[in-house]
């Protein structure tokens, strides 16, 4: 199970200026992947949230037990 946020505010540091963007993200518990193949989510994997198909753009580990998946529409 994942927590989905369709419009998550991200602040990207680009040198002197920070840029704010809104992107869809899913926060997942990595323990949910222990009995699956692959054992962790990877870039370009597909997931469906609220009836929309998304591709994982990047995986950002959180605290060792969770990861934030940055998504884009597939």
PEJO-V366965 format. One record per run of one state. SS is the DSSP state (helix for helix, strand for strand, loop for the rest). FROM is the first residue (numbers start at 1). TO is the last residue. If there is no record, write none. Layout:
BEGIN
SS|FROM|TO ; SS|FROM|TO
END
This chain:
BEGIN
loop|1|1 ; strand|2|14 ; loop|15|16 ; strand|17|29 ; helix|30|33 ; loop|34|45 ; strand|46|49 ; loop|50|51 ; strand|52|61 ; loop|62|65 ; strand|66|73 ; loop|74|74
END
